[in-house]
Amino acid sequence: MSAAALRLHPALALLCGVAASAGAACTRDRSPTRPIRFLHTFGAAETELANATIAGTGLGVDGRLVPFARGQQVIRDQLTAGRDCPDLMRIDATWLPSLVAAHLLQRPPEAATTADWTPAARELAQQGGTWWALPQAVDGLVVVRATGTPAPPSTAIADLAAAARAARTSARPFPLEVRVDSYWFVPWLRAAGGDLAPERFGDVAAVAAVDAFATTVRELVAPEQRGTDVAAEARRWNDGEIAYWIAGPWQLAAVRARDDLAITALTGAPRGGQLLAVPACAAQPDAGWRLAEALTAPAAERAFADAFATIPTRASALADAPAAVRALATALDSAQLLPRSPITPLLFDDLNAALAAAVEGDATAAEVVAGVRRGWQRQVPR
């Protein structure tokens, strides 16, 4: 989007005012000499809201989308080359350690780090106790059910599975929703004493975790719903086919009647989020940070919370967020970050395919663990 295409809409006056108070410009007096290059991973609908927020600041922005699945590699290659470098980028929190280790990021202004960030948000944006980004959203996995559905006896994964079994009926033969994905596997892995790290994957506990996960999915999750079809997940929920849903905030945007959701914690659940970072090669770092402050202003965060159930990173925005969003944040208080290692994001692909093989019966749990261990050896620094 070009600077000329951005106009202040009356409905965005509040966004503009709050952005200005956060340090972002709402006039063109402080605009950079060229549009701010913003490389982001927003979905299509999120991009529209981000564009509206940016329009309210008066900043000229050239926004470019990179698909999330390829985001880390595309961003790493672009920053390493140092050509056509963005002034700001939206990244997953698991990508931060690798970018910091490669000296590809600039630290944010100290004043920006003193905002009313929530504790979970502060943890996301730091590596080794040092701020490297501004947190844009907190996410992770929780248990979602309708308010009339009995709560599991505890937050343990075994009790959730037991509650789902008790909820089985002829009309609801597959009452649990969980993706066959390494991120969703983390609660099972942590329940067995492991984690998403090479040194904590490969013993008897990991084999037990894979076996328990595969057994639960085969028994309780609809065969056609073991992938990553977000629209189908929301449809099944809205049609009452799911009793218990292991989900993240980003999956609830299409859910009807969010006020009817009961949201609770899941022991061992991972917590993560999205960050706004300025590359070391940015030509206009100050402008990049102004855009980051605008996108994390309380009014902007409240707009994302209303539209997409995004968990705000500012305490003032979270306090004004819808009840379901506040419940999400509370449920994630006990969740834990994945290991803050540069190789953590590289471990997902091998494990995703291996878990699918275990669920479909194409490999035993022991074979899965042995194969993943061999695949991960190439990622471990020597």
Secondary structure, 3 states (H helix, E strand, C coil): CCHHHCCCCHHHHHHHHHHHHCCCCCCHHHCCCCCEEEEECCCHHHHHHHHHHHHCCCCCEEEEECCHHHHHHHHHHHHHHCCCCCCEEEEEHHHHHHHHHCCCEECCCHHHHHCCECHHHHHHHEECCEECCEEEEEEECEEEEECCCCCCCCCCHHHHHHHHHHCCCCCCCCCEECCCCHHHHHHHHHHCCCCCCHHHCCCHHHHHHHHHHHHHHHHHCCHHHCCCCHHHHHHHHHCCCCCEEEECHHHCCCCCCHHHEEEECCCCCEEEEEEEEEECCCCCHHHHHHHHHHHCCHHHHHHHHHHHCCECCEHHHHHCCCHHHHHHHHHHHHCEECCCCCCHHHHHHHHHHHHHHHHCCCCCHHHHHHHHHHHHHCCCCC
